[in-house]
Amino acid sequence: RITDKAPFYYIDTLTTGDRLYLRDEQYVYEYVYKTTFIVEPDDWAPIYSQGFSCLTLVSCEPIGVNTHRIIVQSALVAMHPVKADEEFTYQP
């Protein structure tokens, strides 16, 4: 969680109702936070199919140590079409 500008540094602070957004050239994908849990580094079950369209984020846990993995799962709730003239602006 502390490498390359630490994009997942605050991954453990997500709570019920939080929204996560991913964007590609065609859509903005809107996800709603579902759950967070900790697993062993060799536990791959959280990234297998969950039976619903989901976003699974994985990072090391605790911060700065790689003894476990923190898993955050969110459910897809909407796909918003990107307008042809809309430019993407990164907002940390």
C-alpha positions in Angstrom: 0.0 0.0 0.0 3.0 2.3 0.1 4.5 1.8 -3.4 4.3 4.2 -6.4 2.2 7.0 -4.9 0.3 4.7 -2.5 -2.9 4.3 -4.5 -4.4 1.8 -2.0 -3.0 3.5 1.2 -6.5 4.2 2.6 -8.1 1.0 1.3 -9.0 0.0 4.9 -11.2 3.1 5.4 -13.9 2.3 2.9 -17.3 1.9 4.5 -20.9 1.0 3.6 -22.2 3.2 0.9 -18.8 4.3 -0.5 -18.6 4.4 -4.3 -15.7 3.4 -6.4 -15.3 4.4 -10.0 -13.2 2.9 -12.9 -13.1 4.5 -16.3 -12.2 3.2 -19.7 -12.7 4.8 -23.1 -16.4 3.8 -23.3 -17.8 3.7 -19.7 -17.4 4.9 -16.1 -18.1 1.8 -14.0 -19.7 2.6 -10.7 -19.3 0.2 -7.8 -20.6 0.2 -4.2 -18.5 -1.0 -1.4 -19.5 -4.4 0.0 -16.9 -5.9 2.4 -13.3 -5.9 3.6 -11.4 -8.9 4.9 -7.9 -10.1 5.6 -6.4 -13.3 4.1 -3.1 -15.2 3.9 -0.9 -14.3 0.9 -1.5 -17.6 -0.8 -5.4 -17.5 -0.5 -6.6 -16.9 -4.0 -10.3 -17.5 -3.3 -11.2 -13.8 -3.1 -10.3 -13.2 -6.7 -12.3 -16.1 -8.1 -15.8 -15.5 -9.5 -18.1 -14.2 -6.8 -21.4 -14.8 -8.6 -21.9 -11.1 -9.3 -20.1 -8.4 -11.2 -17.6 -7.1 -8.7 -14.4 -5.2 -8.3 -11.9 -6.8 -6.0 -9.0 -4.7 -4.7 -6.0 -6.5 -3.2 -3.1 -5.0 -1.3 -0.5 -5.9 1.4 -1.6 -5.8 5.1 -0.5 -4.4 7.4 0.9 -1.3 5.8 4.5 -1.7 4.9 4.5 -5.5 5.6 3.5 -8.3 3.3 2.4 -11.0 5.8 -1.2 -10.8 4.8 -3.5 -9.4 2.1 -6.4 -6.9 2.6 -9.3 -7.6 0.2 -12.0 -5.0 -0.6 -14.9 -6.2 -2.7 -17.5 -3.9 -4.4 -20.5 -4.6 -6.5 -21.1 -3.1 -9.9 -24.2 -0.9 -9.7 -24.0 1.2 -13.0 -22.2 1.7 -16.2 -22.2 5.3 -17.4 -21.4 6.0 -21.1 -18.5 8.4 -21.6 -19.3 11.3 -23.9 -17.1 11.5 -27.0 -15.8 14.9 -26.1 -15.3 14.2 -22.4 -11.7 14.3 -21.2 -10.5 12.3 -18.2 -9.0 14.2 -15.3 -7.3 12.2 -12.6 -8.3 13.3 -9.1 -6.4 11.6 -6.3 
